Amino acid sequence: MAEIFKVTNFIDGKYVEPVGGSWLDNFDPTTGRVYSHVADSDEKDVQLAYEAAARAFPIWSKTPREQRAKILYKIADLIEARIDEFAAAESRDNGKPVALAKNMDINRVVANFRFFAGAILHHEDMSTQMDGVAVNYTVSQPVGVAGLISPWNLPLYLLSWKIAPAIACGNTCVCKPSEMTSVTAWMLGQVLNDAGLPAGVVNLVNGLGPKCGNAIVSHPSIPLISFTGGTATAKHIIIASAPYYKKMSLELGGKNPNIIFDDANLDTCVDVTVRSSFLNQGEICLCGSRLLVQEGIYPEFLKRFVAKTKALVVGDPKDPKTNMGALISKEHLAKVTSYVEMAKRDGGKIETGGGRPAGLPAEFEGGYFLEPTIITGLDHSSCVVTEEIFGPVVTITTFKTEEEAIELANSVKYGLSCTIWTENSGRVHRVGLGVHAGTVWVNTWLMRDLRVPFGGVKQSGIGREGGKHSIEFYTEQKTICVRYDGK
């Protein structure tokens, strides 16, 4: 058995142990066994990280953008050169298939750093003339020390989505990855040093939300918070940060509808819907967990969808044939399966799944595996239909008309994304405009353009990031008015 290693903090360009000397067990989701210990940091560690970031800010904020971009490009190159190593680490920490970690997670990490390296080079501020009297021009200045908090489902993918624009714009940062998936963030520290990033620009502090995360969001001198995670945690962040009027971006949960009309191309629709339901074990905020199917196509869709789902391979993340790995933790598995049991009590029918996959190798006996699960027959008011489960569980309900589909899609407290399946161009626009969601995909899913705004409405978040929207968030726009008419 490999020796258990320590995941330390990364502060001021150095790996350091937590001040209090406490550690958290980190479990391999496929086996249920501890394989590393993660720093259990508190406000003392956060303060050290803040002080390092504050010292680095005056120089980094004035570093020419060409030099900042050069370092970001170097970071991307170094991660890409170690992509297999990062993918294997992400898979072991999270439970997802190695192939998925490589092709989706780590490839996106590389893309994030490259995109914002280029974006900052091409960013333009504005200037206006006032009838020969004065000129106004704007400058985008870094905010200061950014507090960046990322979740466990797409660990380095989403942390780099925050770090890259933050430092590209000249900010420094204190980052907290999830305590359940801290390994690739820990590995990133060495990459940052190797790329020539000055010490203190990026600081990584590991630990629990109530201790470490709270110390970041309530720190009086950290003026900006970017958080991706659960809606309940976001409520706490808003309350804890309120006395300091922090700039805030919150990307939260979703209960996303897939609206499938009678004229949908079923071949493509079924294939993509299986993916949008169960990719990453269904642990993506953008997964389509509510399938709304028009009555005329429902029997054929259900037959095909169930068959394709049953064909998914759940098991060893290292096997290239595996489609789904393990869920993140024992507690999360219990939460997800509790919704399956609730569905049974509410009169739902389990079309497939709902239990532990059969035939798993003995080494995975203690792992957190669950079959992909399809549930029909539930009322629209059931908690299984309305609440975010964040696992490989989807519900299917039917609708008659376009208006009913929109009403059902908008009937929950979330509004992150929606997928529409139809060949009717007029319907595309009517439904796309009618649903309450930050992103609407039509005849596709998870096709991401890093230039467009990303975020949710209702309880799916506050603010937008991506492209110029990230640059606007990580900077303060200042207007300077110069009168030149001599009067």
C-alpha positions, 0 to 999 in steps of 0.5 A, a space after each residue: 500500500 502506498 504511503 499516506 502523504 500530506 497535502 500542505 498549504 501553499 503560502 508565499 511560494 512555499 509549501 507549509 504545514 497548518 499553524 495548528 498542526 491539525 489534519 483531515 483524512 482524505 478518502 479515495 472514493 473508489 475504496 473508501 480508504 484514507 490515502 492522504 491527509 489534508 491541512 485543516 487550516 483556520 483563520 491563522 493560516 488564512 491571515 498568513 496567506 492574506 499577508 503574503 498576497 497583500 505584500 505581492 499585490 503592489 508589484 504584481 498589480 503594476 507588472 505589465 500585462 504582457 509579462 503577466 500573460 507570458 506567465 499564464 501561458 507558461 503555467 498552461 504549458 507546464 500543466 499540459 506537459 503533466 496532463 496525465 499526472 494531473 488527470 490521475 490525481 484528479 481521478 483518485 481524489 474525486 472518483 471520476 474516470 481518468 479519461 474524463 479527468 484528462 479530456 474534460 477537467 485538465 484540458 479545461 484547466 490548460 484552456 482557462 490559463 491560455 484564454 485569460 492570458 490572451 484576454 488580458 492582452 486584448 482587453 480595451 478600456 473606453 474613451 468618450 468625447 464631450 463636444 470639444 470640452 472634455 474627454 472621459 476615459 476609463 481604466 480597469 484596475 485590479 481590485 486587490 486580494 481576491 478570495 477564491 473558493 471552489 467545489 469538489 466536483 470539478 476541482 482544478 477546472 473550476 479553481 483555475 477558472 477563478 485564478 486565471 482571470 484574477 491574476 491576469 487582471 493583476 490581483 493576488 489571491 487566497 484560494 480554498 479548494 474543497 477539503 475533499 479534493 485538494 490534491 491537484 490544487 496542491 500540485 499546482 503550487 509547484 507549477 506556479 513556481 516553475 512558471 516564474 509566478 512571484 511568491 504570494 500572488 497565488 496562495 492555497 489554504 486547505 481546510 473546512 468551510 466553517 473554519 477556513 472558508 469562513 475566515 476568507 469570506 469574513 476577512 475585512 481586507 479581502 474585498 472580492 469573493 468568487 464562490 462556486 458551490 451550494 446554495 446554503 453555503 452561499 447564504 452564509 457567505 452573503 451574511 458573513 461578508 455583508 459588513 464589508 460590502 465585498 464584490 461577489 460572484 456566486 455560482 450555485 446549484 441547479 435543477 436543470 430541465 431538459 425539454 424534449 419536444 415531439 420533433 426532436 432528433 431522437 438519435 442525437 437527443 438520447 445520446 446527449 441526454 444520457 451524457 447530460 444526465 450521468 457525466 461525472 456521476 451526475 456531479 455537475 451543476 449543469 447536468 440535466 436532472 429533470 427530463 420534460 418529455 412531450 407526450 407523443 414521443 415519451 414511450 419511444 424516448 423512455 425505451 431508448 433512454 433506459 436502454 442506453 443508460 443500462 449500457 453505461 459501465 460503472 466501475 474502475 476509473 482507471 479502465 478506459 471503458 468506464 463511463 462512471 466512477 464513484 461518488 465523492 464521499 460516503 455521506 454524499 452517497 447516502 444523501 443521493 440514495 435517500 432521494 431514491 428511497 424518497 422517490 419510492 415512497 412518493 410513488 415513483 417507479 425506478 426504471 433502472 438503477 437505484 442500487 450498488 452496481 453488481 460485479 465490482 472488483 473486491 478492491 472497490 468493496 468500500 467504494 461509493 458507487 451507485 448505478 445511474 438511476 431513472 425515475 418516472 411517475 412522480 408528481 411535479 411537486 415531489 422533492 425528488 423533482 424540485 431539489 438538487 440531488 447532485 448525483 446520477 439520478 434523473 426524473 422524467 415527467 411529461 407535458 402536453 404543450 409548449 406553454 406547459 413545458 415552460 411553466 414546468 421548467 420554471 417551477 423550481 427555485 433554481 435557474 442555472 441552465 436548460 437544454 431544449 430539443 426541437 427542430 422548430 426554429 420559432 419554438 427555439 426562440 420562444 422557449 429559450 426566451 421563456 425559461 428562467 436560466 442563465 444558459 440555454 442550450 439547443 440540441 446540444 449540452 455543455 458546449 462552452 465558449 469561454 467568451 460568453 457570460 456564465 452564471 445563474 438566476 434565482 437561487 442558482 447564483 449572483 453575477 456572471 463570469 467568462 470573457 470580458 465579464 470575468 475581467 470586469 468582475 476582477 477589476 474596478 472601472 475608474 472614469 477619469 474626466 479631463 476638461 481641456 477647453 480652457 474655461 
